[in-house]
Amino acid sequence: MISLPVLEILVTSTAFLIMLIYHIHLIHQLRKAPMTTSIGLTNHLRLERKWIAYLKNSVNT
């Protein structure tokens, strides 16, 4: 049977590796196709909302 410290190191290392692979994949998706992620959609909508607010302000003045 594997001792507790070795098992803890193994599980922690595996979790860290999975998290690292996920973030690398997310960065790749953001560069390749940003509209397929929630971050890309949010940034797009934020810019669109600012653009609409700018147009409304420029029409009112």
C-alpha distance matrix in Angstrom:
0.0 3.8 6.4 9.2 11.9 10.4 9.7 13.2 14.8 13.6 15.0 18.0 18.8 18.7 20.9 23.3 23.6 24.5 27.0 28.5 29.0 30.6 33.0 34.0 34.7 36.7 38.8 39.5 40.7 42.8 44.5 44.8 45.8 45.9 47.4 44.3 42.4 43.2 43.8 46.4 48.1 48.3 49.7 52.3 53.4 53.6 55.9 57.9 58.4 59.6 62.0 63.4 64.0 65.7 68.0 68.9 69.7 71.8 73.7 74.5 75.9
3.8 0.0 3.8 6.5 8.5 6.6 6.3 9.8 11.1 10.2 11.9 14.6 15.4 15.7 18.0 20.0 20.5 21.7 24.0 25.3 26.1 27.9 30.0 31.0 32.0 34.0 35.8 36.6 38.0 40.0 41.7 42.2 43.3 43.2 45.0 42.0 39.9 40.7 41.0 43.7 45.6 45.6 46.9 49.5 50.8 50.9 53.1 55.2 55.7 56.8 59.1 60.7 61.2 62.8 65.1 66.1 66.9 68.9 71.0 71.7 73.0
6.4 3.8 0.0 3.8 5.8 5.6 6.2 8.7 10.3 10.8 12.3 14.3 15.6 16.6 18.4 20.1 21.2 22.7 24.5 25.9 27.2 28.8 30.6 31.8 33.1 34.8 36.5 37.7 39.1 40.8 42.5 43.4 44.4 44.1 45.9 43.1 40.8 41.3 41.4 44.3 46.2 45.9 47.2 50.0 51.1 50.9 53.2 55.5 55.8 56.7 59.2 60.9 61.1 62.7 65.2 66.1 66.6 68.8 70.9 71.5 72.7
9.2 6.5 3.8 0.0 3.9 5.5 5.1 6.0 8.6 9.8 10.4 12.0 14.0 15.2 16.3 18.1 19.8 21.0 22.4 24.0 25.7 26.9 28.5 30.1 31.5 32.8 34.6 36.1 37.4 38.8 40.8 41.8 42.6 42.1 43.8 41.1 38.6 38.8 38.9 41.9 43.7 43.2 44.5 47.4 48.4 48.1 50.5 52.8 52.9 53.8 56.5 58.0 58.1 59.8 62.3 63.1 63.6 65.8 68.0 68.4 69.6
11.9 8.5 5.8 3.9 0.0 3.8 5.4 5.0 6.2 8.5 9.9 10.5 12.1 14.1 15.3 16.3 18.1 20.0 21.1 22.2 24.2 25.7 27.0 28.4 30.2 31.5 32.9 34.5 36.1 37.3 39.1 40.3 41.4 40.8 42.8 40.3 37.7 38.0 37.7 40.6 42.7 42.1 43.1 46.2 47.3 46.8 49.1 51.6 51.7 52.4 55.0 56.8 56.8 58.2 60.9 61.8 62.2 64.3 66.6 67.1 68.1
10.4 6.6 5.6 5.5 3.8 0.0 3.8 5.4 5.2 6.1 8.7 9.9 10.5 12.2 14.3 15.3 16.4 18.4 20.0 20.9 22.4 24.3 25.8 26.8 28.5 30.2 31.6 32.8 34.6 36.1 37.7 38.7 40.0 39.6 41.7 39.1 36.7 37.4 37.2 39.9 42.1 41.8 42.8 45.6 47.0 46.7 48.8 51.2 51.7 52.4 54.8 56.7 56.9 58.3 60.9 61.9 62.4 64.4 66.7 67.3 68.4
9.7 6.3 6.2 5.1 5.4 3.8 0.0 3.8 5.5 5.0 6.1 8.5 9.8 10.5 12.2 14.1 15.2 16.5 18.3 19.8 21.1 22.6 24.4 25.7 27.0 28.6 30.4 31.6 32.9 34.6 36.4 37.3 38.2 37.9 39.7 36.9 34.6 35.2 35.3 38.1 40.0 39.8 41.1 43.8 45.0 44.9 47.2 49.4 49.8 50.7 53.2 54.8 55.2 56.7 59.2 60.1 60.8 62.8 65.0 65.6 66.9
13.2 9.8 8.7 6.0 5.0 5.4 3.8 0.0 3.8 5.4 5.3 6.0 8.4 9.9 10.6 12.1 14.1 15.4 16.5 18.2 20.0 21.2 22.6 24.3 25.8 27.0 28.7 30.3 31.6 33.0 34.9 36.0 36.9 36.2 38.1 35.5 32.9 33.2 33.1 36.1 38.0 37.5 38.7 41.6 42.7 42.4 44.7 47.0 47.3 48.1 50.7 52.3 52.4 54.0 56.6 57.5 58.0 60.1 62.3 62.8 64.0
14.8 11.1 10.3 8.6 6.2 5.2 5.5 3.8 0.0 3.8 5.6 5.2 5.9 8.5 9.9 10.4 12.0 14.2 15.3 16.2 18.1 19.9 21.1 22.3 24.2 25.6 26.9 28.4 30.1 31.4 33.0 34.3 35.5 35.0 37.1 34.7 32.2 32.7 32.3 35.1 37.3 37.0 37.8 40.7 42.1 41.7 43.8 46.3 46.7 47.3 49.8 51.7 51.9 53.2 55.8 56.9 57.3 59.3 61.6 62.3 63.3
13.6 10.2 10.8 9.8 8.5 6.1 5.0 5.4 3.8 0.0 3.8 5.5 5.2 6.1 8.6 9.9 10.5 12.3 14.3 15.3 16.5 18.4 20.1 21.1 22.5 24.3 25.9 27.0 28.6 30.3 31.9 32.7 33.9 33.7 35.8 33.1 30.9 31.7 31.6 34.2 36.4 36.4 37.3 40.1 41.5 41.5 43.4 45.8 46.4 47.3 49.5 51.4 51.8 53.2 55.6 56.8 57.5 59.3 61.5 62.4 63.5
15.0 11.9 12.3 10.4 9.9 8.7 6.1 5.3 5.6 3.8 0.0 3.8 5.5 5.1 6.2 8.6 9.9 10.6 12.3 14.2 15.4 16.6 18.5 20.1 21.2 22.6 24.5 25.8 27.0 28.7 30.6 31.5 32.3 31.8 33.6 30.8 28.5 29.1 29.2 32.0 33.9 33.8 35.1 37.8 39.0 39.0 41.2 43.4 43.9 44.9 47.2 48.9 49.3 50.9 53.3 54.3 55.0 57.0 59.1 59.8 61.1
18.0 14.6 14.3 12.0 10.5 9.9 8.5 6.0 5.2 5.5 3.8 0.0 3.8 5.4 5.2 6.1 8.6 10.0 10.6 12.2 14.3 15.4 16.6 18.4 20.0 21.1 22.7 24.4 25.8 27.0 28.9 30.2 31.1 30.3 32.3 29.9 27.3 27.7 27.4 30.2 32.4 31.9 33.0 35.9 37.1 36.8 39.0 41.4 41.8 42.5 45.0 46.8 47.0 48.5 51.0 52.0 52.6 54.6 56.8 57.5 58.6
18.8 15.4 15.6 14.0 12.1 10.5 9.8 8.4 5.9 5.2 5.5 3.8 0.0 3.8 5.5 5.1 6.1 8.6 9.9 10.4 12.2 14.2 15.4 16.4 18.3 19.9 21.1 22.5 24.3 25.7 27.2 28.4 29.7 29.3 31.6 29.1 26.8 27.7 27.2 29.7 32.1 32.0 32.7 35.5 37.1 36.9 38.7 41.2 41.9 42.6 44.8 46.8 47.2 48.4 50.9 52.2 52.8 54.5 56.8 57.8 58.8
18.7 15.7 16.6 15.2 14.1 12.2 10.5 9.9 8.5 6.1 5.1 5.4 3.8 0.0 3.8 5.4 5.1 6.2 8.6 9.8 10.6 12.3 14.4 15.4 16.5 18.4 20.1 21.1 22.5 24.4 26.0 26.8 27.9 27.7 29.7 27.0 24.9 26.0 25.9 28.3 30.6 30.8 31.7 34.3 35.8 36.0 37.9 40.1 41.0 41.9 44.0 45.8 46.5 47.9 50.1 51.4 52.2 54.0 56.1 57.1 58.4
20.9 18.0 18.4 16.3 15.3 14.3 12.2 10.6 9.9 8.6 6.2 5.2 5.5 3.8 0.0 3.8 5.4 5.2 6.2 8.6 10.0 10.6 12.5 14.4 15.4 16.5 18.6 20.1 21.1 22.6 24.7 25.6 26.3 25.8 27.6 25.0 22.5 23.2 23.2 25.9 27.9 27.8 29.0 31.7 33.0 33.0 35.1 37.3 37.9 38.9 41.2 42.9 43.4 44.9 47.3 48.4 49.2 51.1 53.1 54.0 55.3
23.3 20.0 20.1 18.1 16.3 15.3 14.1 12.1 10.4 9.9 8.6 6.1 5.1 5.4 3.8 0.0 3.8 5.5 5.1 6.1 8.6 9.9 10.6 12.3 14.2 15.3 16.6 18.4 19.9 21.0 22.8 24.2 25.3 24.6 26.8 24.6 22.0 22.7 22.1 24.7 27.1 26.9 27.6 30.5 32.0 31.8 33.6 36.1 36.8 37.5 39.7 41.7 42.1 43.4 45.8 47.1 47.7 49.5 51.7 52.7 53.7
23.6 20.5 21.2 19.8 18.1 16.4 15.2 14.1 12.0 10.5 9.9 8.6 6.1 5.1 5.4 3.8 0.0 3.8 5.4 5.0 6.1 8.5 10.0 10.6 12.2 14.2 15.4 16.5 18.3 20.0 21.4 22.3 23.7 23.6 25.9 23.5 21.4 22.8 22.3 24.4 27.0 27.3 27.8 30.4 32.3 32.3 33.9 36.3 37.4 38.1 40.0 42.1 42.8 43.9 46.2 47.7 48.5 50.0 52.2 53.4 54.5
24.5 21.7 22.7 21.0 20.0 18.4 16.5 15.4 14.2 12.3 10.6 10.0 8.6 6.2 5.2 5.5 3.8 0.0 3.8 5.5 5.2 6.2 8.7 10.0 10.6 12.3 14.4 15.4 16.4 18.4 20.2 20.8 21.7 21.6 23.5 20.8 18.8 20.1 20.1 22.3 24.6 25.0 26.0 28.3 30.0 30.4 32.2 34.3 35.3 36.4 38.3 40.1 41.0 42.3 44.4 45.8 46.8 48.4 50.4 51.6 53.0
27.0 24.0 24.5 22.4 21.1 20.0 18.3 16.5 15.3 14.3 12.3 10.6 9.9 8.6 6.2 5.1 5.4 3.8 0.0 3.8 5.5 5.1 6.3 8.7 9.9 10.5 12.4 14.2 15.2 16.4 18.6 19.8 20.5 19.7 21.8 19.5 16.9 17.8 17.4 19.9 22.2 22.3 23.1 25.8 27.4 27.4 29.3 31.6 32.4 33.3 35.4 37.2 37.9 39.2 41.5 42.8 43.7 45.3 47.5 48.5 49.8
28.5 25.3 25.9 24.0 22.2 20.9 19.8 18.2 16.2 15.3 14.2 12.2 10.4 9.8 8.6 6.1 5.0 5.5 3.8 0.0 3.8 5.4 5.2 6.2 8.6 9.8 10.7 12.4 14.2 15.4 16.8 18.3 19.7 19.1 21.8 19.8 17.4 18.8 17.8 19.8 22.7 22.9 23.1 25.7 27.7 27.7 29.1 31.6 32.7 33.3 35.2 37.4 38.1 39.1 41.4 43.0 43.7 45.1 47.4 48.7 49.7
29.0 26.1 27.2 25.7 24.2 22.4 21.1 20.0 18.1 16.5 15.4 14.3 12.2 10.6 10.0 8.6 6.1 5.2 5.5 3.8 0.0 3.8 5.5 5.1 6.1 8.6 10.0 10.5 12.3 14.3 15.6 16.3 17.7 17.8 20.3 17.9 16.2 18.1 17.6 19.2 22.0 22.8 23.1 25.3 27.5 27.9 29.2 31.4 32.8 33.7 35.3 37.4 38.5 39.4 41.5 43.2 44.2 45.5 47.6 49.0 50.2
30.6 27.9 28.8 26.9 25.7 24.3 22.6 21.2 19.9 18.4 16.6 15.4 14.2 12.3 10.6 9.9 8.5 6.2 5.1 5.4 3.8 0.0 3.8 5.5 5.1 6.1 8.7 9.8 10.4 12.3 14.4 15.1 15.7 15.4 17.5 15.0 12.9 14.6 14.4 16.3 18.7 19.5 20.2 22.4 24.3 24.9 26.4 28.4 29.7 30.8 32.5 34.4 35.5 36.7 38.7 40.2 41.3 42.8 44.7 46.1 47.4
33.0 30.0 30.6 28.5 27.0 25.8 24.4 22.6 21.1 20.1 18.5 16.6 15.4 14.4 12.5 10.6 10.0 8.7 6.3 5.2 5.5 3.8 0.0 3.8 5.3 4.9 6.2 8.5 9.7 10.4 12.4 14.0 14.9 14.0 16.6 14.9 12.4 13.8 12.7 14.6 17.5 17.8 18.0 20.5 22.6 22.7 24.0 26.4 27.7 28.4 30.2 32.3 33.2 34.2 36.4 38.0 38.9 40.2 42.4 43.8 44.9
34.0 31.0 31.8 30.1 28.4 26.8 25.7 24.3 22.3 21.1 20.1 18.4 16.4 15.4 14.4 12.3 10.6 10.0 8.7 6.2 5.1 5.5 3.8 0.0 3.8 5.4 5.2 6.2 8.7 9.9 10.8 12.2 14.0 13.9 16.9 15.3 13.6 15.8 14.5 15.5 18.8 19.6 19.3 21.4 24.0 24.2 25.0 27.4 29.2 29.7 31.1 33.5 34.6 35.3 37.3 39.3 40.1 41.2 43.4 45.0 46.0
34.7 32.0 33.1 31.5 30.2 28.5 27.0 25.8 24.2 22.5 21.2 20.0 18.3 16.5 15.4 14.2 12.2 10.6 9.9 8.6 6.1 5.1 5.3 3.8 0.0 3.8 5.5 5.0 6.2 8.6 10.0 10.3 11.6 12.0 14.5 12.3 11.1 13.9 13.4 14.1 16.9 18.4 18.5 20.1 22.6 23.4 24.3 26.3 28.2 29.1 30.3 32.4 33.9 34.8 36.5 38.4 39.6 40.6 42.6 44.4 45.6
36.7 34.0 34.8 32.8 31.5 30.2 28.6 27.0 25.6 24.3 22.6 21.1 19.9 18.4 16.5 15.3 14.2 12.3 10.5 9.8 8.6 6.1 4.9 5.4 3.8 0.0 3.8 5.4 5.0 6.1 8.7 9.8 10.2 9.4 11.9 10.2 8.1 10.4 9.6 10.7 13.6 14.7 14.9 16.7 19.1 19.8 20.9 22.9 24.6 25.5 26.9 28.9 30.3 31.3 33.1 34.9 36.0 37.2 39.2 40.8 42.1
38.8 35.8 36.5 34.6 32.9 31.6 30.4 28.7 26.9 25.9 24.5 22.7 21.1 20.1 18.6 16.6 15.4 14.4 12.4 10.7 10.0 8.7 6.2 5.2 5.5 3.8 0.0 3.8 5.4 5.0 6.3 8.6 10.0 9.2 12.6 11.8 10.1 12.3 10.4 10.8 14.4 15.3 14.5 16.4 19.3 19.5 20.0 22.4 24.3 24.8 26.0 28.5 29.7 30.2 32.2 34.3 35.2 36.1 38.3 40.1 41.0
39.5 36.6 37.7 36.1 34.5 32.8 31.6 30.3 28.4 27.0 25.8 24.4 22.5 21.1 20.1 18.4 16.5 15.4 14.2 12.4 10.5 9.8 8.5 6.2 5.0 5.4 3.8 0.0 3.8 5.5 5.3 6.0 8.3 9.0 12.3 11.3 10.8 13.8 12.6 12.1 15.4 17.1 16.4 17.6 20.6 21.4 21.6 23.6 26.0 26.6 27.3 29.8 31.4 31.8 33.4 35.7 36.8 37.5 39.6 41.6 42.6
40.7 38.0 39.1 37.4 36.1 34.6 32.9 31.6 30.1 28.6 27.0 25.8 24.3 22.5 21.1 19.9 18.3 16.4 15.2 14.2 12.3 10.4 9.7 8.7 6.2 5.0 5.4 3.8 0.0 3.8 5.4 5.0 5.4 6.1 8.9 7.5 7.4 10.8 10.2 9.4 12.3 14.5 14.2 15.0 17.9 19.2 19.5 21.2 23.5 24.5 25.2 27.3 29.2 29.9 31.3 33.4 34.9 35.6 37.4 39.4 40.8
42.8 40.0 40.8 38.8 37.3 36.1 34.6 33.0 31.4 30.3 28.7 27.0 25.7 24.4 22.6 21.0 20.0 18.4 16.4 15.4 14.3 12.3 10.4 9.9 8.6 6.1 5.0 5.5 3.8 0.0 3.8 5.7 5.7 4.2 7.8 8.0 7.0 9.6 7.9 6.7 10.2 11.9 11.0 12.1 15.2 16.0 16.2 18.2 20.5 21.2 22.0 24.3 26.0 26.6 28.1 30.3 31.5 32.3 34.3 36.2 37.4
44.5 41.7 42.5 40.8 39.1 37.7 36.4 34.9 33.0 31.9 30.6 28.9 27.2 26.0 24.7 22.8 21.4 20.2 18.6 16.8 15.6 14.4 12.4 10.8 10.0 8.7 6.3 5.3 5.4 3.8 0.0 3.8 6.0 6.1 9.8 10.5 10.5 13.2 11.3 9.5 13.0 14.8 13.2 13.8 17.3 18.1 17.5 19.5 22.2 22.5 22.9 25.5 27.4 27.4 28.9 31.4 32.5 32.9 35.0 37.2 38.1
44.8 42.2 43.4 41.8 40.3 38.7 37.3 36.0 34.3 32.7 31.5 30.2 28.4 26.8 25.6 24.2 22.3 20.8 19.8 18.3 16.3 15.1 14.0 12.2 10.3 9.8 8.6 6.0 5.0 5.7 3.8 0.0 3.8 6.3 9.2 9.3 10.5 13.9 13.0 10.7 13.6 16.2 15.1 15.0 18.4 19.8 19.2 20.6 23.6 24.3 24.3 26.7 28.9 29.1 30.1 32.7 34.1 34.4 36.2 38.6 39.7
45.8 43.3 44.4 42.6 41.4 40.0 38.2 36.9 35.5 33.9 32.3 31.1 29.7 27.9 26.3 25.3 23.7 21.7 20.5 19.7 17.7 15.7 14.9 14.0 11.6 10.2 10.0 8.3 5.4 5.7 6.0 3.8 0.0 3.8 5.6 5.9 7.9 11.2 10.9 8.3 10.5 13.5 12.9 12.3 15.4 17.4 17.1 18.0 20.9 22.1 22.1 24.1 26.5 27.0 27.8 30.2 31.9 32.4 33.9 36.2 37.7
45.9 43.2 44.1 42.1 40.8 39.6 37.9 36.2 35.0 33.7 31.8 30.3 29.3 27.7 25.8 24.6 23.6 21.6 19.7 19.1 17.8 15.4 14.0 13.9 12.0 9.4 9.2 9.0 6.1 4.2 6.1 6.3 3.8 0.0 3.8 5.4 5.8 8.3 7.4 4.6 7.3 9.9 9.2 9.1 12.3 13.9 13.9 15.2 17.8 18.9 19.3 21.3 23.4 24.1 25.3 27.5 29.0 29.7 31.4 33.5 34.9
47.4 45.0 45.9 43.8 42.8 41.7 39.7 38.1 37.1 35.8 33.6 32.3 31.6 29.7 27.6 26.8 25.9 23.5 21.8 21.8 20.3 17.5 16.6 16.9 14.5 11.9 12.6 12.3 8.9 7.8 9.8 9.2 5.6 3.8 0.0 3.8 5.5 7.4 8.0 4.9 5.3 8.9 9.2 8.0 10.4 13.0 13.3 13.7 16.2 18.1 18.3 19.7 22.1 23.2 23.9 25.9 27.9 28.7 29.9 32.0 33.8
44.3 42.0 43.1 41.1 40.3 39.1 36.9 35.5 34.7 33.1 30.8 29.9 29.1 27.0 25.0 24.6 23.5 20.8 19.5 19.8 17.9 15.0 14.9 15.3 12.3 10.2 11.8 11.3 7.5 8.0 10.5 9.3 5.9 5.4 3.8 0.0 3.8 6.9 8.6 7.0 7.4 10.8 11.9 11.4 13.3 15.8 16.7 17.0 19.3 21.3 21.8 23.0 25.3 26.7 27.5 29.2 31.2 32.2 33.4 35.4 37.3
42.4 39.9 40.8 38.6 37.7 36.7 34.6 32.9 32.2 30.9 28.5 27.3 26.8 24.9 22.5 22.0 21.4 18.8 16.9 17.4 16.2 12.9 12.4 13.6 11.1 8.1 10.1 10.8 7.4 7.0 10.5 10.5 7.9 5.8 5.5 3.8 0.0 3.8 5.4 5.3 6.4 8.7 10.1 10.8 12.5 14.3 15.7 16.7 18.4 20.3 21.4 22.7 24.5 26.0 27.3 28.8 30.5 31.9 33.3 34.9 36.7
43.2 40.7 41.3 38.8 38.0 37.4 35.2 33.2 32.7 31.7 29.1 27.7 27.7 26.0 23.2 22.7 22.8 20.1 17.8 18.8 18.1 14.6 13.8 15.8 13.9 10.4 12.3 13.8 10.8 9.6 13.2 13.9 11.2 8.3 7.4 6.9 3.8 0.0 3.8 5.5 5.1 6.0 8.5 9.8 10.5 12.0 14.2 15.2 16.2 18.2 19.8 20.8 22.3 24.1 25.6 26.7 28.4 30.1 31.4 32.8 34.7
43.8 41.0 41.4 38.9 37.7 37.2 35.3 33.1 32.3 31.6 29.2 27.4 27.2 25.9 23.2 22.1 22.3 20.1 17.4 17.8 17.6 14.4 12.7 14.5 13.4 9.6 10.4 12.6 10.2 7.9 11.3 13.0 10.9 7.4 8.0 8.6 5.4 3.8 0.0 3.8 5.5 5.2 6.2 8.6 10.0 10.5 12.4 14.2 15.3 16.6 18.4 20.0 21.1 22.6 24.4 25.8 27.1 28.6 30.4 31.7 33.3
46.4 43.7 44.3 41.9 40.6 39.9 38.1 36.1 35.1 34.2 32.0 30.2 29.7 28.3 25.9 24.7 24.4 22.3 19.9 19.8 19.2 16.3 14.6 15.5 14.1 10.7 10.8 12.1 9.4 6.7 9.5 10.7 8.3 4.6 4.9 7.0 5.3 5.5 3.8 0.0 3.8 5.5 5.2 6.1 8.6 9.9 10.8 12.3 14.2 15.5 16.6 18.4 20.1 21.2 22.7 24.4 25.9 27.1 28.8 30.5 32.0
48.1 45.6 46.2 43.7 42.7 42.1 40.0 38.0 37.3 36.4 33.9 32.4 32.1 30.6 27.9 27.1 27.0 24.6 22.2 22.7 22.0 18.7 17.5 18.8 16.9 13.6 14.4 15.4 12.3 10.2 13.0 13.6 10.5 7.3 5.3 7.4 6.4 5.1 5.5 3.8 0.0 3.8 5.5 5.1 6.1 8.5 10.0 10.5 12.1 14.3 15.3 16.4 18.3 19.9 21.0 22.4 24.3 25.7 26.9 28.6 30.5
48.3 45.6 45.9 43.2 42.1 41.8 39.8 37.5 37.0 36.4 33.8 31.9 32.0 30.8 27.8 26.9 27.3 25.0 22.3 22.9 22.8 19.5 17.8 19.6 18.4 14.7 15.3 17.1 14.5 11.9 14.8 16.2 13.5 9.9 8.9 10.8 8.7 6.0 5.2 5.5 3.8 0.0 3.8 5.4 5.2 6.0 8.6 9.8 10.4 12.2 14.1 15.2 16.4 18.2 19.9 21.0 22.5 24.2 25.7 27.0 28.8
49.7 46.9 47.2 44.5 43.1 42.8 41.1 38.7 37.8 37.3 35.1 33.0 32.7 31.7 29.0 27.6 27.8 26.0 23.1 23.1 23.1 20.2 18.0 19.3 18.5 14.9 14.5 16.4 14.2 11.0 13.2 15.1 12.9 9.2 9.2 11.9 10.1 8.5 6.2 5.2 5.5 3.8 0.0 3.8 5.5 5.1 6.2 8.6 9.9 10.7 12.3 14.3 15.4 16.5 18.4 20.1 21.2 22.6 24.5 25.9 27.3
52.3 49.5 50.0 47.4 46.2 45.6 43.8 41.6 40.7 40.1 37.8 35.9 35.5 34.3 31.7 30.5 30.4 28.3 25.8 25.7 25.3 22.4 20.5 21.4 20.1 16.7 16.4 17.6 15.0 12.1 13.8 15.0 12.3 9.1 8.0 11.4 10.8 9.8 8.6 6.1 5.1 5.4 3.8 0.0 3.8 5.5 5.3 6.2 8.7 10.1 10.6 12.4 14.3 15.4 16.6 18.5 20.1 21.1 22.7 24.5 26.1
53.4 50.8 51.1 48.4 47.3 47.0 45.0 42.7 42.1 41.5 39.0 37.1 37.1 35.8 33.0 32.0 32.3 30.0 27.4 27.7 27.5 24.3 22.6 24.0 22.6 19.1 19.3 20.6 17.9 15.2 17.3 18.4 15.4 12.3 10.4 13.3 12.5 10.5 10.0 8.6 6.1 5.2 5.5 3.8 0.0 3.8 5.4 4.9 6.0 8.6 9.7 10.4 12.2 14.0 15.2 16.3 18.2 19.8 21.0 22.5 24.5
53.6 50.9 50.9 48.1 46.8 46.7 44.9 42.4 41.7 41.5 39.0 36.8 36.9 36.0 33.0 31.8 32.3 30.4 27.4 27.7 27.9 24.9 22.7 24.2 23.4 19.8 19.5 21.4 19.2 16.0 18.1 19.8 17.4 13.9 13.0 15.8 14.3 12.0 10.5 9.9 8.5 6.0 5.1 5.5 3.8 0.0 3.8 5.4 5.1 6.3 8.6 10.0 10.6 12.3 14.3 15.4 16.6 18.4 20.1 21.3 22.9
55.9 53.1 53.2 50.5 49.1 48.8 47.2 44.7 43.8 43.4 41.2 39.0 38.7 37.9 35.1 33.6 33.9 32.2 29.3 29.1 29.2 26.4 24.0 25.0 24.3 20.9 20.0 21.6 19.5 16.2 17.5 19.2 17.1 13.9 13.3 16.7 15.7 14.2 12.4 10.8 10.0 8.6 6.2 5.3 5.4 3.8 0.0 3.8 5.4 5.1 6.1 8.7 9.9 10.5 12.3 14.3 15.3 16.4 18.4 20.1 21.3
57.9 55.2 55.5 52.8 51.6 51.2 49.4 47.0 46.3 45.8 43.4 41.4 41.2 40.1 37.3 36.1 36.3 34.3 31.6 31.6 31.4 28.4 26.4 27.4 26.3 22.9 22.4 23.6 21.2 18.2 19.5 20.6 18.0 15.2 13.7 17.0 16.7 15.2 14.2 12.3 10.5 9.8 8.6 6.2 4.9 5.4 3.8 0.0 3.8 5.4 5.0 6.2 8.6 9.8 10.6 12.3 14.2 15.3 16.5 18.4 20.2
58.4 55.7 55.8 52.9 51.7 51.7 49.8 47.3 46.7 46.4 43.9 41.8 41.9 41.0 37.9 36.8 37.4 35.3 32.4 32.7 32.8 29.7 27.7 29.2 28.2 24.6 24.3 26.0 23.5 20.5 22.2 23.6 20.9 17.8 16.2 19.3 18.4 16.2 15.3 14.2 12.1 10.4 9.9 8.7 6.0 5.1 5.4 3.8 0.0 3.8 5.4 5.1 6.2 8.6 9.9 10.6 12.3 14.3 15.5 16.6 18.6
59.6 56.8 56.7 53.8 52.4 52.4 50.7 48.1 47.3 47.3 44.9 42.5 42.6 41.9 38.9 37.5 38.1 36.4 33.3 33.3 33.7 30.8 28.4 29.7 29.1 25.5 24.8 26.6 24.5 21.2 22.5 24.3 22.1 18.9 18.1 21.3 20.3 18.2 16.6 15.5 14.3 12.2 10.7 10.1 8.6 6.3 5.1 5.4 3.8 0.0 3.8 5.5 5.1 6.1 8.6 9.9 10.5 12.2 14.3 15.4 16.7
62.0 59.1 59.2 56.5 55.0 54.8 53.2 50.7 49.8 49.5 47.2 45.0 44.8 44.0 41.2 39.7 40.0 38.3 35.4 35.2 35.3 32.5 30.2 31.1 30.3 26.9 26.0 27.3 25.2 22.0 22.9 24.3 22.1 19.3 18.3 21.8 21.4 19.8 18.4 16.6 15.3 14.1 12.3 10.6 9.7 8.6 6.1 5.0 5.4 3.8 0.0 3.8 5.4 5.0 6.2 8.7 9.9 10.5 12.3 14.3 15.6
63.4 60.7 60.9 58.0 56.8 56.7 54.8 52.3 51.7 51.4 48.9 46.8 46.8 45.8 42.9 41.7 42.1 40.1 37.2 37.4 37.4 34.4 32.3 33.5 32.4 28.9 28.5 29.8 27.3 24.3 25.5 26.7 24.1 21.3 19.7 23.0 22.7 20.8 20.0 18.4 16.4 15.2 14.3 12.4 10.4 10.0 8.7 6.2 5.1 5.5 3.8 0.0 3.8 5.4 5.1 6.2 8.6 9.9 10.6 12.4 14.5
64.0 61.2 61.1 58.1 56.8 56.9 55.2 52.4 51.9 51.8 49.3 47.0 47.2 46.5 43.4 42.1 42.8 41.0 37.9 38.1 38.5 35.5 33.2 34.6 33.9 30.3 29.7 31.4 29.2 26.0 27.4 28.9 26.5 23.4 22.1 25.3 24.5 22.3 21.1 20.1 18.3 16.4 15.4 14.3 12.2 10.6 9.9 8.6 6.2 5.1 5.4 3.8 0.0 3.8 5.5 5.1 6.2 8.6 10.0 10.7 12.5
65.7 62.8 62.7 59.8 58.2 58.3 56.7 54.0 53.2 53.2 50.9 48.5 48.4 47.9 44.9 43.4 43.9 42.3 39.2 39.1 39.4 36.7 34.2 35.3 34.8 31.3 30.2 31.8 29.9 26.6 27.4 29.1 27.0 24.1 23.2 26.7 26.0 24.1 22.6 21.2 19.9 18.2 16.5 15.4 14.0 12.3 10.5 9.8 8.6 6.1 5.0 5.4 3.8 0.0 3.8 5.5 5.2 6.1 8.6 10.0 10.9
68.0 65.1 65.2 62.3 60.9 60.9 59.2 56.6 55.8 55.6 53.3 51.0 50.9 50.1 47.3 45.8 46.2 44.4 41.5 41.4 41.5 38.7 36.4 37.3 36.5 33.1 32.2 33.4 31.3 28.1 28.9 30.1 27.8 25.3 23.9 27.5 27.3 25.6 24.4 22.7 21.0 19.9 18.4 16.6 15.2 14.3 12.3 10.6 9.9 8.6 6.2 5.1 5.5 3.8 0.0 3.8 5.4 5.1 6.2 8.6 10.2
68.9 66.1 66.1 63.1 61.8 61.9 60.1 57.5 56.9 56.8 54.3 52.0 52.2 51.4 48.4 47.1 47.7 45.8 42.8 43.0 43.2 40.2 38.0 39.3 38.4 34.9 34.3 35.7 33.4 30.3 31.4 32.7 30.2 27.5 25.9 29.2 28.8 26.7 25.8 24.4 22.4 21.0 20.1 18.5 16.3 15.4 14.3 12.3 10.6 9.9 8.7 6.2 5.1 5.5 3.8 0.0 3.8 5.5 5.2 6.2 8.8
69.7 66.9 66.6 63.6 62.2 62.4 60.8 58.0 57.3 57.5 55.0 52.6 52.8 52.2 49.2 47.7 48.5 46.8 43.7 43.7 44.2 41.3 38.9 40.1 39.6 36.0 35.2 36.8 34.9 31.5 32.5 34.1 31.9 29.0 27.9 31.2 30.5 28.4 27.1 25.9 24.3 22.5 21.2 20.1 18.2 16.6 15.3 14.2 12.3 10.5 9.9 8.6 6.2 5.2 5.4 3.8 0.0 3.8 5.5 5.2 6.3
71.8 68.9 68.8 65.8 64.3 64.4 62.8 60.1 59.3 59.3 57.0 54.6 54.5 54.0 51.1 49.5 50.0 48.4 45.3 45.1 45.5 42.8 40.2 41.2 40.6 37.2 36.1 37.5 35.6 32.3 32.9 34.4 32.4 29.7 28.7 32.2 31.9 30.1 28.6 27.1 25.7 24.2 22.6 21.1 19.8 18.4 16.4 15.3 14.3 12.2 10.5 9.9 8.6 6.1 5.1 5.5 3.8 0.0 3.8 5.5 5.4
73.7 71.0 70.9 68.0 66.6 66.7 65.0 62.3 61.6 61.5 59.1 56.8 56.8 56.1 53.1 51.7 52.2 50.4 47.5 47.4 47.6 44.7 42.4 43.4 42.6 39.2 38.3 39.6 37.4 34.3 35.0 36.2 33.9 31.4 29.9 33.4 33.3 31.4 30.4 28.8 26.9 25.7 24.5 22.7 21.0 20.1 18.4 16.5 15.5 14.3 12.3 10.6 10.0 8.6 6.2 5.2 5.5 3.8 0.0 3.8 5.6
74.5 71.7 71.5 68.4 67.1 67.3 65.6 62.8 62.3 62.4 59.8 57.5 57.8 57.1 54.0 52.7 53.4 51.6 48.5 48.7 49.0 46.1 43.8 45.0 44.4 40.8 40.1 41.6 39.4 36.2 37.2 38.6 36.2 33.5 32.0 35.4 34.9 32.8 31.7 30.5 28.6 27.0 25.9 24.5 22.5 21.3 20.1 18.4 16.6 15.4 14.3 12.4 10.7 10.0 8.6 6.2 5.2 5.5 3.8 0.0 3.8
75.9 73.0 72.7 69.6 68.1 68.4 66.9 64.0 63.3 63.5 61.1 58.6 58.8 58.4 55.3 53.7 54.5 53.0 49.8 49.7 50.2 47.4 44.9 46.0 45.6 42.1 41.0 42.6 40.8 37.4 38.1 39.7 37.7 34.9 33.8 37.3 36.7 34.7 33.3 32.0 30.5 28.8 27.3 26.1 24.5 22.9 21.3 20.2 18.6 16.7 15.6 14.5 12.5 10.9 10.2 8.8 6.3 5.4 5.6 3.8 0.0
